[in-house]
Amino acid sequence: MWFDEWAQKYKWLPQYDSAIKKIWNGKCAEILRNTMHTVRQDLYQKQVRAKWIPRQVMEELERIWASEDYKAKCEIAKANRASTTGGTQHKGGSIPNTEHKRRLALELGRDPTMFELFKKTHQNESTGAFVDKRAELVHDDFIRRKASISSEGGSASVQSNQAEFNIWLEATGGRNKKGRIYGFGSEADGDIGCTQASPPSISTTSIHPNVENELRMKITALTEENEQIKQQNVMIMSALEKMGITFPLPSNSTNAENDN
């Protein structure tokens, strides 16, 4: 229901339906997760209960949060975040990778590769240090694998975006159980994993037929409405003239009539 309400404000090509809904669900899940984290912090650190949550629901949440099962899961998640194999640290903050890619493209004058984007979000530019041990290991392994392939089959074999993407998958161990790629998360399925050597050209035939037909219908309806307004204005002016009331025409209207 919420997705349908949101989708009424935007339009996109049909082939992007599943990708857009996946991203939308991911963003909503992130918002909900952050919101509940704030509720939990306010409860235990400030002893303040969220007023927008019904009392019975809040009591059930408190029971879940206080359970040993929930505490055990929190400890496991905490350990995973701190480990070298489960860590997902980066220095990009709350800005999504798609925005980092856009900014980096402006700096480079072209779309960055996945590796360039990874270094931008995981390596300190002034010190050269990585955010954690895993980022450093993956970086070094990627460099080593790419150099090895280049020496065997020539540099041209690793110049394509797909070839570099495959090397990255090997260096990171592939996708995890959720289908995500280390360094890029779920965004690797969209714009992140699709780099280009040059900016895409704008095509006049890129508009979907359904969208084009809808635009044509709207233009036609607006044109008919404009004609009706003109006719009404003529009738009003005619009636006012019969009543002895006249209005001077604007200068631009006079000039337009003389031109005709």
GUBAPA-920925 format. One line per field, with one value per residue (C-alpha): residue number from 0; residue in one letter; x, z, y. Coordinates in steps of 0.001 Angstrom, whole numbers. Each point is the difference from the previous one (the first is absolute). Example, Ala and Ser with C-alpha at 12.3 -4.5 7.8 and 13.67 -1.06 7.14 Angstrom:
2
num: c(0 / 1)
residuo: c(A / S)
xx: c(12300 / 1370)
zz: c(7800 / -660)
yy: c(-4500 / 3440)
END
This chain:
260
num: c(0 / 1 / 2 / 3 / 4 / 5 / 6 / 7 / 8 / 9 / 10 / 11 / 12 / 13 / 14 / 15 / 16 / 17 / 18 / 19 / 20 / 21 / 22 / 23 / 24 / 25 / 26 / 27 / 28 / 29 / 30 / 31 / 32 / 33 / 34 / 35 / 36 / 37 / 38 / 39 / 40 / 41 / 42 / 43 / 44 / 45 / 46 / 47 / 48 / 49 / 50 / 51 / 52 / 53 / 54 / 55 / 56 / 57 / 58 / 59 / 60 / 61 / 62 / 63 / 64 / 65 / 66 / 67 / 68 / 69 / 70 / 71 / 72 / 73 / 74 / 75 / 76 / 77 / 78 / 79 / 80 / 81 / 82 / 83 / 84 / 85 / 86 / 87 / 88 / 89 / 90 / 91 / 92 / 93 / 94 / 95 / 96 / 97 / 98 / 99 / 100 / 101 / 102 / 103 / 104 / 105 / 106 / 107 / 108 / 109 / 110 / 111 / 112 / 113 / 114 / 115 / 116 / 117 / 118 / 119 / 120 / 121 / 122 / 123 / 124 / 125 / 126 / 127 / 128 / 129 / 130 / 131 / 132 / 133 / 134 / 135 / 136 / 137 / 138 / 139 / 140 / 141 / 142 / 143 / 144 / 145 / 146 / 147 / 148 / 149 / 150 / 151 / 152 / 153 / 154 / 155 / 156 / 157 / 158 / 159 / 160 / 161 / 162 / 163 / 164 / 165 / 166 / 167 / 168 / 169 / 170 / 171 / 172 / 173 / 174 / 175 / 176 / 177 / 178 / 179 / 180 / 181 / 182 / 183 / 184 / 185 / 186 / 187 / 188 / 189 / 190 / 191 / 192 / 193 / 194 / 195 / 196 / 197 / 198 / 199 / 200 / 201 / 202 / 203 / 204 / 205 / 206 / 207 / 208 / 209 / 210 / 211 / 212 / 213 / 214 / 215 / 216 / 217 / 218 / 219 / 220 / 221 / 222 / 223 / 224 / 225 / 226 / 227 / 228 / 229 / 230 / 231 / 232 / 233 / 234 / 235 / 236 / 237 / 238 / 239 / 240 / 241 / 242 / 243 / 244 / 245 / 246 / 247 / 248 / 249 / 250 / 251 / 252 / 253 / 254 / 255 / 256 / 257 / 258 / 259)
residuo: c(M / W / F / D / E / W / A / Q / K / Y / K / W / L / P / Q / Y / D / S / A / I / K / K / I / W / N / G / K / C / A / E / I / L / R / N / T / M / H / T / V / R / Q / D / L / Y / Q / K / Q / V / R / A / K / W / I / P / R / Q / V / M / E / E / L / E / R / I / W / A / S / E / D / Y / K / A / K / C / E / I / A / K / A / N / R / A / S / T / T / G / G / T / Q / H / K / G / G / S / I / P / N / T / E / H / K / R / R / L / A / L / E / L / G / R / D / P / T / M / F / E / L / F / K / K / T / H / Q / N / E / S / T / G / A / F / V / D / K / R / A / E / L / V / H / D / D / F / I / R / R / K / A / S / I / S / S / E / G / G / S / A / S / V / Q / S / N / Q / A / E / F / N / I / W / L / E / A / T / G / G / R / N / K / K / G / R / I / Y / G / F / G / S / E / A / D / G / D / I / G / C / T / Q / A / S / P / P / S / I / S / T / T / S / I / H / P / N / V / E / N / E / L / R / M / K / I / T / A / L / T / E / E / N / E / Q / I / K / Q / Q / N / V / M / I / M / S / A / L / E / K / M / G / I / T / F / P / L / P / S / N / S / T / N / A / E / N / D / N)
xx: c(0 / 2772 / 1970 / -3062 / -581 / 3634 / 102 / -2853 / 2426 / 2614 / 346 / 2620 / 441 / -1694 / 3273 / 1100 / -3068 / 1631 / 3252 / -1811 / -2284 / 2994 / 1826 / -3175 / -510 / 3636 / -236 / -3234 / 1573 / 2969 / -2284 / -2004 / 3152 / 1466 / -3310 / -300 / 3642 / -851 / -3060 / 2123 / 2706 / -2555 / -1550 / 3173 / 2187 / -2577 / -2860 / -2309 / -2616 / -1044 / -3443 / -886 / 179 / -3113 / 554 / -665 / 2372 / 2695 / -323 / 423 / 3085 / 1493 / -620 / 1788 / 2946 / 456 / -53 / 3187 / -547 / -8 / 3073 / 1850 / -816 / 1257 / 3302 / 408 / -710 / 2438 / 2715 / -654 / 338 / 3309 / 1475 / 2195 / -2379 / -3304 / 921 / -1778 / 1758 / 467 / 615 / -2932 / -2311 / -3710 / 567 / -864 / 2598 / -1991 / 547 / 3704 / 262 / -1664 / 2387 / 3046 / -1112 / 12 / 3557 / 1316 / -2017 / -1234 / -1802 / 2269 / 682 / -1209 / 3559 / 414 / -3297 / 1006 / 3248 / -1934 / -2311 / 2426 / 3433 / 1222 / 1331 / 2527 / 1491 / -755 / -1326 / -3111 / -3004 / 669 / 2140 / -2468 / -77 / 3798 / 124 / -2648 / 1759 / 3358 / -1556 / -1806 / 3216 / 1856 / -2675 / -311 / 3768 / 193 / -2700 / 1605 / 3361 / -1566 / -2407 / 953 / -1432 / -2913 / -1485 / -743 / -968 / -3705 / -2367 / -1282 / 3528 / 830 / -3329 / 808 / 3425 / -1631 / -2428 / 2935 / 1940 / -2985 / -1232 / -3084 / -3439 / -1121 / -3222 / -1985 / 1475 / 2112 / 3575 / 2550 / 680 / -3247 / -2864 / -3290 / 874 / 2402 / -3020 / -892 / 1997 / 3127 / 787 / -597 / 2912 / 608 / 3130 / -1724 / -3165 / -3121 / -1448 / -3497 / -2389 / -3240 / -1505 / 644 / -3520 / -2206 / -3038 / -2445 / 1576 / 118 / -3688 / -946 / 1931 / -1700 / -3427 / 800 / 1181 / -3176 / -2189 / 1842 / -333 / -3768 / -331 / 1918 / -2335 / -3043 / 1413 / 597 / -3596 / -1295 / 2103 / -1437 / -3541 / 713 / 1549 / -2940 / -2494 / 1944 / 76 / -3789 / -178 / 2224 / 3016 / 3281 / 3542 / 3168 / 1961 / 3564 / 2705 / 1293 / -3500 / -441 / 3302 / -905 / -3277 / 1757 / 2511 / -2854)
zz: c(0 / 940 / -3133 / -2208 / 1673 / -522 / -3598 / -1016 / 159 / -2349 / -3344 / -1303 / -2721 / 675 / -87 / 3178 / 2058 / 1987 / 624 / 1175 / 2319 / 1438 / 711 / 1437 / 2350 / 1074 / 776 / 1953 / 1992 / 808 / 1154 / 2185 / 1448 / 872 / 1460 / 2296 / 1017 / 1115 / 1882 / 1800 / 877 / 1353 / 2110 / 1662 / 49 / 608 / 1493 / -2583 / -1822 / -3554 / 207 / -3578 / 799 / 1669 / 3621 / -580 / -2966 / 1979 / 2868 / -2442 / -1496 / 3473 / 707 / -3233 / 603 / 3538 / -1077 / 75 / -3624 / -1212 / 2072 / -1436 / -3555 / 752 / 1256 / -3115 / -2268 / 1990 / -372 / -3741 / -493 / 1807 / -1824 / -3082 / -2021 / 998 / 290 / -2153 / 1071 / -2375 / 171 / -2179 / 2889 / -761 / -3637 / -2351 / -2370 / -2973 / 1173 / 653 / -3540 / -1422 / 1870 / -975 / -3647 / 134 / 1379 / -2586 / -2963 / -591 / 1826 / 2629 / 86 / 2938 / 1337 / -123 / 1810 / 2639 / 722 / 242 / 2687 / 1850 / -87 / 1723 / -2774 / 2214 / 1831 / -2451 / 2874 / -487 / 2315 / 1185 / -630 / -2352 / -2321 / -187 / -709 / -2733 / -1575 / -121 / -1280 / -2785 / -1093 / 17 / -1997 / -2572 / -480 / -409 / -2683 / -1810 / -139 / -1384 / -2597 / -540 / 1569 / -2446 / 1688 / 3209 / -1435 / -356 / 2865 / 46 / 304 / 2928 / 1611 / -239 / 1565 / 2840 / 625 / 258 / 2361 / 2313 / -55 / -2097 / 1191 / 3542 / 990 / -612 / -3468 / 981 / -1024 / 2538 / -364 / -1788 / 1684 / -1866 / -2162 / -2052 / -1878 / -1319 / -1133 / 2016 / -1942 / -3382 / -799 / -3429 / -1798 / -1209 / 901 / -1554 / -2975 / 200 / -2337 / -1158 / -259 / 3638 / 1135 / 556 / -2348 / 2931 / 1463 / -3403 / -649 / 3404 / -660 / -3376 / 1605 / 2617 / -2667 / -1994 / 3069 / 892 / -3585 / 20 / 3380 / -1306 / -2990 / 2279 / 2132 / -3106 / -1135 / 3444 / -39 / -3382 / 1282 / 3132 / -1961 / -2406 / 2869 / 1657 / -3276 / -272 / 3485 / -1085 / 1932 / -1882 / 1030 / -1837 / -1420 / 1258 / -2338 / -753 / -959 / -2347 / -1666 / -415 / -1718 / -2342 / -923 / -890)
yy: c(0 / 2439 / -830 / 607 / 3372 / 990 / -1280 / 2325 / 2935 / -1490 / -1754 / -2420 / -2586 / -3371 / -1958 / 1799 / -995 / -2812 / 1916 / 3131 / -1941 / -1871 / 3275 / 1535 / -2946 / 205 / 3710 / -491 / -2828 / 2240 / 2832 / -2387 / -1538 / 3419 / 1152 / -3023 / 446 / 3549 / -1263 / -2583 / 2549 / 2475 / -2734 / -1315 / 3125 / 2735 / -2075 / 1582 / -2065 / 819 / 1587 / -948 / -3731 / -1475 / -1039 / -3712 / -76 / 1808 / -2477 / -2900 / 1642 / 441 / -3678 / -1008 / 2334 / -1334 / -3661 / -2072 / -1075 / 3605 / 875 / -3001 / 1059 / 3522 / -1378 / -2155 / 2983 / 2130 / -2642 / -295 / 3747 / -3 / -3011 / 195 / -2185 / 1537 / 3640 / 2556 / 3189 / 2895 / 3732 / 986 / 843 / -35 / 1003 / -2908 / -1404 / 1234 / 3590 / -648 / -1356 / 3109 / 2300 / -2047 / 66 / 3804 / -46 / -2472 / 1225 / -3568 / -2778 / -1592 / -3718 / -2096 / -143 / 3781 / 435 / -2547 / 1871 / 3275 / -1381 / -2298 / 1682 / 3150 / 2245 / 1822 / -3009 / -2809 / -2120 / -2136 / 25 / -3558 / -3061 / -1637 / 3012 / -67 / -3739 / 198 / 2982 / -1810 / -3237 / 1859 / 1734 / -3312 / -1858 / 2770 / 203 / -3782 / -57 / 2940 / -1747 / -3176 / 1348 / 3626 / 3149 / 71 / -3089 / 1937 / 3350 / -763 / 790 / -3569 / -1426 / 2286 / -838 / -3728 / 567 / 1907 / -2866 / -2409 / 2260 / 500 / -3590 / 734 / 964 / -771 / -1777 / 3165 / 398 / 2993 / 783 / 1167 / 3697 / 837 / -1869 / -277 / 3028 / -2124 / -1394 / 3415 / 2987 / -894 / -3153 / 1585 / 2307 / 1488 / 1135 / 3146 / 1916 / -1557 / 1759 / 1403 / -1755 / 1521 / -3493 / -909 / 972 / -3023 / -126 / 3 / 3125 / 1694 / -750 / 1354 / 3214 / 395 / -443 / 2640 / 2441 / -576 / 530 / 3230 / 1259 / -642 / 1687 / 3017 / 281 / -135 / 2799 / 2110 / -497 / 916 / 3173 / 975 / -513 / 2025 / 2867 / -6 / 198 / 2828 / 1968 / -274 / 1468 / 2876 / -1205 / -199 / -899 / 1098 / -2892 / -531 / 1283 / -3496 / -1164 / 2982 / -675 / -3654 / 915 / 2453 / -2685 / -2331)
END
